[in-house]
Amino acid sequence: MLLDFTCVPNIFLVCGKTDLEKGTDGLATCIMETYQLNMFDNALFLFAVLARLS
């Protein structure tokens, strides 16, 4: 299923270190506390992460 993101009015790119191991609840908390944004608004949040080198 492909989603059409052309109708999304707000797209946020969260740069910096993001711990994706926090899961969806942790990322939602990050959005609400750090950026004072409502995650239920019509928006798309993209998180940038650093690649781990083994």
PDB file with one MODEL, atoms N, CA, C and O in Angstrom:
MODEL        1
ATOM      1  N   MET A   1       0.846  -1.176   0.000  1.00  0.00           N
ATOM      2  CA  MET A   1       0.000   0.000   0.000  1.00  0.00           C
ATOM      3  C   MET A   1       0.892   1.239   0.000  1.00  0.00           C
ATOM      4  O   MET A   1       1.724   1.406   0.891  1.00  0.00           O
ATOM      5  N   LEU A   2       0.726   2.074  -0.958  1.00  0.00           N
ATOM      6  CA  LEU A   2       1.481   3.320  -1.038  1.00  0.00           C
ATOM      7  C   LEU A   2       0.614   4.464  -0.535  1.00  0.00           C
ATOM      8  O   LEU A   2      -0.586   4.519  -0.805  1.00  0.00           O
ATOM      9  N   LEU A   3       1.230   5.357   0.187  1.00  0.00           N
ATOM     10  CA  LEU A   3       0.517   6.510   0.719  1.00  0.00           C
ATOM     11  C   LEU A   3       0.861   7.745  -0.097  1.00  0.00           C
ATOM     12  O   LEU A   3       1.980   7.883  -0.591  1.00  0.00           O
ATOM     13  N   ASP A   4      -0.093   8.628  -0.232  1.00  0.00           N
ATOM     14  CA  ASP A   4       0.117   9.870  -0.960  1.00  0.00           C
ATOM     15  C   ASP A   4       0.435  10.977   0.045  1.00  0.00           C
ATOM     16  O   ASP A   4      -0.447  11.446   0.763  1.00  0.00           O
ATOM     17  N   PHE A   5       1.696  11.385   0.087  1.00  0.00           N
ATOM     18  CA  PHE A   5       2.124  12.411   1.029  1.00  0.00           C
ATOM     19  C   PHE A   5       2.099  13.810   0.421  1.00  0.00           C
ATOM     20  O   PHE A   5       2.552  14.760   1.060  1.00  0.00           O
ATOM     21  N   THR A   6       1.589  13.959  -0.783  1.00  0.00           N
ATOM     22  CA  THR A   6       1.548  15.279  -1.409  1.00  0.00           C
ATOM     23  C   THR A   6       0.517  16.191  -0.750  1.00  0.00           C
ATOM     24  O   THR A   6       0.581  17.410  -0.907  1.00  0.00           O
ATOM     25  N   CYS A   7      -0.422  15.619  -0.021  1.00  0.00           N
ATOM     26  CA  CYS A   7      -1.455  16.422   0.645  1.00  0.00           C
ATOM     27  C   CYS A   7      -1.102  16.764   2.090  1.00  0.00           C
ATOM     28  O   CYS A   7      -1.875  17.434   2.775  1.00  0.00           O
ATOM     29  N   VAL A   8       0.048  16.314   2.554  1.00  0.00           N
ATOM     30  CA  VAL A   8       0.462  16.590   3.931  1.00  0.00           C
ATOM     31  C   VAL A   8       0.993  18.020   3.994  1.00  0.00           C
ATOM     32  O   VAL A   8       1.967  18.339   3.313  1.00  0.00           O
ATOM     33  N   PRO A   9       0.370  18.892   4.803  1.00  0.00           N
ATOM     34  CA  PRO A   9       0.782  20.292   4.821  1.00  0.00           C
ATOM     35  C   PRO A   9       2.095  20.557   5.552  1.00  0.00           C
ATOM     36  O   PRO A   9       2.776  21.538   5.256  1.00  0.00           O
ATOM     37  N   ASN A  10       2.461  19.692   6.508  1.00  0.00           N
ATOM     38  CA  ASN A  10       3.671  19.926   7.302  1.00  0.00           C
ATOM     39  C   ASN A  10       4.564  18.697   7.264  1.00  0.00           C
ATOM     40  O   ASN A  10       4.139  17.589   7.593  1.00  0.00           O
ATOM     41  N   ILE A  11       5.814  18.914   6.856  1.00  0.00           N
ATOM     42  CA  ILE A  11       6.808  17.840   6.863  1.00  0.00           C
ATOM     43  C   ILE A  11       7.980  18.337   7.695  1.00  0.00           C
ATOM     44  O   ILE A  11       8.559  19.383   7.403  1.00  0.00           O
ATOM     45  N   PHE A  12       8.328  17.579   8.738  1.00  0.00           N
ATOM     46  CA  PHE A  12       9.403  17.955   9.642  1.00  0.00           C
ATOM     47  C   PHE A  12      10.532  16.944   9.524  1.00  0.00           C
ATOM     48  O   PHE A  12      10.304  15.736   9.588  1.00  0.00           O
ATOM     49  N   LEU A  13      11.743  17.442   9.351  1.00  0.00           N
ATOM     50  CA  LEU A  13      12.930  16.597   9.326  1.00  0.00           C
ATOM     51  C   LEU A  13      13.678  16.826  10.625  1.00  0.00           C
ATOM     52  O   LEU A  13      14.170  17.926  10.881  1.00  0.00           O
ATOM     53  N   VAL A  14      13.764  15.803  11.436  1.00  0.00           N
ATOM     54  CA  VAL A  14      14.420  15.893  12.734  1.00  0.00           C
ATOM     55  C   VAL A  14      15.865  15.430  12.543  1.00  0.00           C
ATOM     56  O   VAL A  14      16.123  14.243  12.346  1.00  0.00           O
ATOM     57  N   CYS A  15      16.798  16.373  12.602  1.00  0.00           N
ATOM     58  CA  CYS A  15      18.216  16.074  12.392  1.00  0.00           C
ATOM     59  C   CYS A  15      18.908  15.856  13.733  1.00  0.00           C
ATOM     60  O   CYS A  15      18.377  16.202  14.788  1.00  0.00           O
ATOM     61  N   GLY A  16      20.073  15.290  13.670  1.00  0.00           N
ATOM     62  CA  GLY A  16      20.829  15.039  14.886  1.00  0.00           C
ATOM     63  C   GLY A  16      20.721  13.583  15.285  1.00  0.00           C
ATOM     64  O   GLY A  16      20.209  12.750  14.537  1.00  0.00           O
ATOM     65  N   LYS A  17      21.207  13.297  16.461  1.00  0.00           N
ATOM     66  CA  LYS A  17      21.174  11.922  16.948  1.00  0.00           C
ATOM     67  C   LYS A  17      19.764  11.574  17.414  1.00  0.00           C
ATOM     68  O   LYS A  17      19.204  12.240  18.285  1.00  0.00           O
ATOM     69  N   THR A  18      19.207  10.540  16.833  1.00  0.00           N
ATOM     70  CA  THR A  18      17.888  10.056  17.225  1.00  0.00           C
ATOM     71  C   THR A  18      18.010   8.583  17.561  1.00  0.00           C
ATOM     72  O   THR A  18      18.475   7.790  16.743  1.00  0.00           O
ATOM     73  N   ASP A  19      17.599   8.219  18.751  1.00  0.00           N
ATOM     74  CA  ASP A  19      17.660   6.829  19.185  1.00  0.00           C
ATOM     75  C   ASP A  19      16.380   6.122  18.763  1.00  0.00           C
ATOM     76  O   ASP A  19      15.348   6.242  19.422  1.00  0.00           O
ATOM     77  N   LEU A  20      16.455   5.380  17.652  1.00  0.00           N
ATOM     78  CA  LEU A  20      15.271   4.699  17.149  1.00  0.00           C
ATOM     79  C   LEU A  20      14.884   3.499  18.009  1.00  0.00           C
ATOM     80  O   LEU A  20      13.810   2.925  17.827  1.00  0.00           O
ATOM     81  N   GLU A  21      15.745   3.120  18.938  1.00  0.00           N
ATOM     82  CA  GLU A  21      15.423   2.014  19.835  1.00  0.00           C
ATOM     83  C   GLU A  21      14.353   2.412  20.851  1.00  0.00           C
ATOM     84  O   GLU A  21      13.822   1.556  21.559  1.00  0.00           O
ATOM     85  N   LYS A  22      14.035   3.700  20.926  1.00  0.00           N
ATOM     86  CA  LYS A  22      12.979   4.168  21.826  1.00  0.00           C
ATOM     87  C   LYS A  22      11.605   3.689  21.372  1.00  0.00           C
ATOM     88  O   LYS A  22      10.680   3.623  22.181  1.00  0.00           O
ATOM     89  N   GLY A  23      11.457   3.355  20.104  1.00  0.00           N
ATOM     90  CA  GLY A  23      10.177   2.919  19.575  1.00  0.00           C
ATOM     91  C   GLY A  23       9.268   4.087  19.265  1.00  0.00           C
ATOM     92  O   GLY A  23       9.657   5.247  19.407  1.00  0.00           O
ATOM     93  N   THR A  24       8.067   3.779  18.844  1.00  0.00           N
ATOM     94  CA  THR A  24       7.140   4.828  18.429  1.00  0.00           C
ATOM     95  C   THR A  24       6.717   5.714  19.593  1.00  0.00           C
ATOM     96  O   THR A  24       6.540   6.920  19.416  1.00  0.00           O
ATOM     97  N   ASP A  25       6.552   5.139  20.776  1.00  0.00           N
ATOM     98  CA  ASP A  25       6.157   5.947  21.933  1.00  0.00           C
ATOM     99  C   ASP A  25       7.250   6.934  22.315  1.00  0.00           C
ATOM    100  O   ASP A  25       6.960   8.085  22.641  1.00  0.00           O
ATOM    101  N   GLY A  26       8.495   6.499  22.279  1.00  0.00           N
ATOM    102  CA  GLY A  26       9.607   7.380  22.612  1.00  0.00           C
ATOM    103  C   GLY A  26       9.786   8.494  21.596  1.00  0.00           C
ATOM    104  O   GLY A  26      10.094   9.629  21.961  1.00  0.00           O
ATOM    105  N   LEU A  27       9.593   8.174  20.324  1.00  0.00           N
ATOM    106  CA  LEU A  27       9.712   9.199  19.283  1.00  0.00           C
ATOM    107  C   LEU A  27       8.553  10.196  19.381  1.00  0.00           C
ATOM    108  O   LEU A  27       8.744  11.392  19.161  1.00  0.00           O
ATOM    109  N   ALA A  28       7.370   9.713  19.705  1.00  0.00           N
ATOM    110  CA  ALA A  28       6.226  10.614  19.887  1.00  0.00           C
ATOM    111  C   ALA A  28       6.469  11.556  21.058  1.00  0.00           C
ATOM    112  O   ALA A  28       6.138  12.739  20.982  1.00  0.00           O
ATOM    113  N   THR A  29       7.043  11.044  22.136  1.00  0.00           N
ATOM    114  CA  THR A  29       7.371  11.880  23.283  1.00  0.00           C
ATOM    115  C   THR A  29       8.415  12.925  22.903  1.00  0.00           C
ATOM    116  O   THR A  29       8.334  14.073  23.340  1.00  0.00           O
ATOM    117  N   CYS A  30       9.387  12.533  22.097  1.00  0.00           N
ATOM    118  CA  CYS A  30      10.414  13.464  21.614  1.00  0.00           C
ATOM    119  C   CYS A  30       9.777  14.605  20.831  1.00  0.00           C
ATOM    120  O   CYS A  30      10.149  15.765  21.009  1.00  0.00           O
ATOM    121  N   ILE A  31       8.830  14.285  19.975  1.00  0.00           N
ATOM    122  CA  ILE A  31       8.144  15.304  19.174  1.00  0.00           C
ATOM    123  C   ILE A  31       7.391  16.271  20.071  1.00  0.00           C
ATOM    124  O   ILE A  31       7.474  17.487  19.898  1.00  0.00           O
ATOM    125  N   MET A  32       6.658  15.726  21.024  1.00  0.00           N
ATOM    126  CA  MET A  32       5.807  16.572  21.866  1.00  0.00           C
ATOM    127  C   MET A  32       6.609  17.415  22.851  1.00  0.00           C
ATOM    128  O   MET A  32       6.286  18.586  23.056  1.00  0.00           O
ATOM    129  N   GLU A  33       7.645  16.847  23.463  1.00  0.00           N
ATOM    130  CA  GLU A  33       8.394  17.568  24.497  1.00  0.00           C
ATOM    131  C   GLU A  33       9.459  18.491  23.923  1.00  0.00           C
ATOM    132  O   GLU A  33       9.588  19.634  24.362  1.00  0.00           O
ATOM    133  N   THR A  34      10.214  18.016  22.957  1.00  0.00           N
ATOM    134  CA  THR A  34      11.329  18.802  22.436  1.00  0.00           C
ATOM    135  C   THR A  34      10.861  19.918  21.509  1.00  0.00           C
ATOM    136  O   THR A  34      11.370  21.037  21.563  1.00  0.00           O
ATOM    137  N   TYR A  35       9.890  19.604  20.662  1.00  0.00           N
ATOM    138  CA  TYR A  35       9.488  20.564  19.632  1.00  0.00           C
ATOM    139  C   TYR A  35       8.111  21.184  19.889  1.00  0.00           C
ATOM    140  O   TYR A  35       7.649  21.998  19.089  1.00  0.00           O
ATOM    141  N   GLN A  36       7.454  20.816  20.979  1.00  0.00           N
ATOM    142  CA  GLN A  36       6.132  21.330  21.328  1.00  0.00           C
ATOM    143  C   GLN A  36       5.157  21.210  20.155  1.00  0.00           C
ATOM    144  O   GLN A  36       4.406  22.142  19.865  1.00  0.00           O
ATOM    145  N   LEU A  37       5.176  20.063  19.491  1.00  0.00           N
ATOM    146  CA  LEU A  37       4.283  19.807  18.367  1.00  0.00           C
ATOM    147  C   LEU A  37       3.312  18.699  18.731  1.00  0.00           C
ATOM    148  O   LEU A  37       3.636  17.815  19.523  1.00  0.00           O
ATOM    149  N   ASN A  38       2.140  18.749  18.158  1.00  0.00           N
ATOM    150  CA  ASN A  38       1.160  17.698  18.363  1.00  0.00           C
ATOM    151  C   ASN A  38       1.371  16.644  17.289  1.00  0.00           C
ATOM    152  O   ASN A  38       1.239  16.933  16.100  1.00  0.00           O
ATOM    153  N   MET A  39       1.692  15.439  17.694  1.00  0.00           N
ATOM    154  CA  MET A  39       1.980  14.396  16.717  1.00  0.00           C
ATOM    155  C   MET A  39       0.734  13.922  15.971  1.00  0.00           C
ATOM    156  O   MET A  39       0.846  13.189  14.989  1.00  0.00           O
ATOM    157  N   PHE A  40      -0.458  14.333  16.429  1.00  0.00           N
ATOM    158  CA  PHE A  40      -1.688  13.941  15.767  1.00  0.00           C
ATOM    159  C   PHE A  40      -2.145  14.963  14.733  1.00  0.00           C
ATOM    160  O   PHE A  40      -3.160  14.761  14.067  1.00  0.00           O
ATOM    161  N   ASP A  41      -1.399  16.062  14.593  1.00  0.00           N
ATOM    162  CA  ASP A  41      -1.691  17.012  13.530  1.00  0.00           C
ATOM    163  C   ASP A  41      -1.379  16.349  12.196  1.00  0.00           C
ATOM    164  O   ASP A  41      -0.680  15.338  12.132  1.00  0.00           O
ATOM    165  N   ASN A  42      -1.900  16.929  11.158  1.00  0.00           N
ATOM    166  CA  ASN A  42      -1.669  16.380   9.824  1.00  0.00           C
ATOM    167  C   ASN A  42      -0.235  16.709   9.403  1.00  0.00           C
ATOM    168  O   ASN A  42       0.011  17.701   8.715  1.00  0.00           O
ATOM    169  N   ALA A  43       0.706  15.860   9.827  1.00  0.00           N
ATOM    170  CA  ALA A  43       2.122  16.128   9.578  1.00  0.00           C
ATOM    171  C   ALA A  43       2.877  14.825   9.383  1.00  0.00           C
ATOM    172  O   ALA A  43       2.422  13.754   9.784  1.00  0.00           O
ATOM    173  N   LEU A  44       4.024  14.940   8.766  1.00  0.00           N
ATOM    174  CA  LEU A  44       4.926  13.813   8.552  1.00  0.00           C
ATOM    175  C   LEU A  44       6.237  14.146   9.252  1.00  0.00           C
ATOM    176  O   LEU A  44       6.806  15.216   9.035  1.00  0.00           O
ATOM    177  N   PHE A  45       6.715  13.235  10.088  1.00  0.00           N
ATOM    178  CA  PHE A  45       7.967  13.429  10.820  1.00  0.00           C
ATOM    179  C   PHE A  45       8.997  12.434  10.307  1.00  0.00           C
ATOM    180  O   PHE A  45       8.765  11.225  10.324  1.00  0.00           O
ATOM    181  N   LEU A  46      10.131  12.945   9.852  1.00  0.00           N
ATOM    182  CA  LEU A  46      11.222  12.114   9.350  1.00  0.00           C
ATOM    183  C   LEU A  46      12.413  12.263  10.293  1.00  0.00           C
ATOM    184  O   LEU A  46      12.817  13.380  10.614  1.00  0.00           O
ATOM    185  N   PHE A  47      12.966  11.156  10.730  1.00  0.00           N
ATOM    186  CA  PHE A  47      14.081  11.157  11.659  1.00  0.00           C
ATOM    187  C   PHE A  47      15.351  10.719  10.945  1.00  0.00           C
ATOM    188  O   PHE A  47      15.379   9.682  10.283  1.00  0.00           O
ATOM    189  N   ALA A  48      16.401  11.520  11.087  1.00  0.00           N
ATOM    190  CA  ALA A  48      17.709  11.189  10.547  1.00  0.00           C
ATOM    191  C   ALA A  48      18.523  10.499  11.626  1.00  0.00           C
ATOM    192  O   ALA A  48      18.520  10.928  12.780  1.00  0.00           O
ATOM    193  N   VAL A  49      19.216   9.440  11.260  1.00  0.00           N
ATOM    194  CA  VAL A  49      20.027   8.713  12.236  1.00  0.00           C
ATOM    195  C   VAL A  49      21.429   8.547  11.692  1.00  0.00           C
ATOM    196  O   VAL A  49      21.653   8.567  10.482  1.00  0.00           O
ATOM    197  N   LEU A  50      22.365   8.384  12.608  1.00  0.00           N
ATOM    198  CA  LEU A  50      23.727   8.103  12.230  1.00  0.00           C
ATOM    199  C   LEU A  50      23.886   6.602  12.005  1.00  0.00           C
ATOM    200  O   LEU A  50      23.351   5.796  12.765  1.00  0.00           O
ATOM    201  N   ALA A  51      24.609   6.239  10.979  1.00  0.00           N
ATOM    202  CA  ALA A  51      24.834   4.816  10.706  1.00  0.00           C
ATOM    203  C   ALA A  51      25.862   4.271  11.691  1.00  0.00           C
ATOM    204  O   ALA A  51      26.857   4.924  12.003  1.00  0.00           O
ATOM    205  N   ARG A  52      25.599   3.072  12.168  1.00  0.00           N
ATOM    206  CA  ARG A  52      26.561   2.408  13.056  1.00  0.00           C
ATOM    207  C   ARG A  52      27.626   1.708  12.232  1.00  0.00           C
ATOM    208  O   ARG A  52      27.331   0.984  11.281  1.00  0.00           O
ATOM    209  N   LEU A  53      28.836   1.937  12.610  1.00  0.00           N
ATOM    210  CA  LEU A  53      29.938   1.250  11.935  1.00  0.00           C
ATOM    211  C   LEU A  53      30.368   0.080  12.800  1.00  0.00           C
ATOM    212  O   LEU A  53      30.627   0.235  13.994  1.00  0.00           O
ATOM    213  N   SER A  54      30.440  -1.071  12.198  1.00  0.00           N
ATOM    214  CA  SER A  54      30.831  -2.263  12.953  1.00  0.00           C
ATOM    215  C   SER A  54      32.315  -2.516  12.841  1.00  0.00           C
ATOM    216  O   SER A  54      32.823  -3.480  13.414  1.00  0.00           O
TER     217      SER A  54
ENDMDL
END
